């Protein structure tokens, strides 16, 4: 029998991956890091036993987190990523020619170094791009203290537990609002509502309490078991949500994607009823 690694997602639910090969294991200063190879998902990165990214389906999550706000914004010159240590999200952001600077704030330098070594198939271009810079530090503290302002902020966080919990709070979202330029957009990882109902309601509720415009949108990622994952869109303006498909198609011309399309961009905001109901509950603070 092959060795397996098992992720305990939620009470009563576990997800196991057969291990073809253990590629790396270490305890960093912040978390336990494992890299395995699985027949279906390729390289699988786990932090503290929770799957973070796989080489087979990373493009689904990263494309939708990056391209939906960047295409909608139209002129995203200055972009900030909080988290995202595997640098797959940075790869997608840097496909946009209008991006002049991309700053990534990651708390664990070991994750960035590790990803550069092991996930070069999707992140190698990032480290050669002069627009890209990494700051090792606490993303919540950066958002609280920086004097810089950004067109788009992307929060590629772990789930709301342990060190990642602060990135789902009203205080943190208030700091995101502070560092956005007028008309800027923030997008956050907002959990899998079918299995993380309470987490979704708390996180999206906090986001909606801070930003005048807050909408969840969905992406299907096989790794993140339990149906649709939601991403939280937040801004001070409705304008970017009203960009038509023709304009999106013009902005996307020549860009290679495997998940994102302008039509899917608009469809992603059409929610299944159970998610729409939870979003309404979150807005009411129930």
C-alpha positions, 0 to 999 in steps of 0.5 A: 500500500502506498503512503498517503498524506491526509489533510483534515479539512473540517470536522468529519471530512478528510482528503488523502493524497497518495504519495508517489514521492516525498520531495522535501520536508522541513520545519521553518520558523513559522510552519511545517512544510512538505512537498510530495508528488501525486499522480493526479495533482503533480507536486503538492505543497502542504503547510502544517498539513494543509494543501496550499498549491498543486502544480496541476491546478494552480492556474485555476485559482491564480488566474481568477484571483489575478485577472478578474480585478486587473482586467476590470481595473484597466490600469493597474500600475501598482499591485500588492500581493499579501501572502502568495509565497509560491509566486504563482499569483505573481506570475499571473499578475506580471502577464499584465503589461500595464503593471509597473510594480508588483510588491509581494509581502510574505511572512516566511522567506523559506516558502519563497525560496522553496517555491523558487526551487521547486515550482519553477515550471510556473513561477520562474519568470517572476524572479527575472522580472524587474517589476517584481519585489519581495518583502519578508514580513507580516502582511497585516503590519505592512497594510497598517504601516505603509505609506504606499498606495496601490491600484489592486491588492490581492490577499492570497492567504491560508485559511482563517486559522493560526497566523492567517486569522488576522487577514480576515478581520475588520481591522485588516480590511480597514487597512486594505481600504486605506492603502488602495487608491481611489477606484482601487480593488482588493480581492481576498481568499474567502473560503469554500462556503459549502464546508466553511459556512461560518468562515465565509460569513465571518470573513465576507461579513467583515469585508462588506462592513468596511467597503461600500462595494463588496461582492463574492465571486466563484472559482472551481479548484479541484484541490480545494475540495467542497464545491466552489471556492469564493474570492471576495471583491472589495472597492469604493466604486461599482465602476470596475464591476460594470466593465462590459465583455467587449472591453474585457476581451480587448484588454485580454487580447494576446494573453495566454490563460487556461481558466480565465475568459472574459465571459467567465469573468462576468459569469463568476459573479453569478452565485449559486443560491446557497452562496448568495444566501450566505452572502446576504446573511454576512451583510446583515451581520447575522 
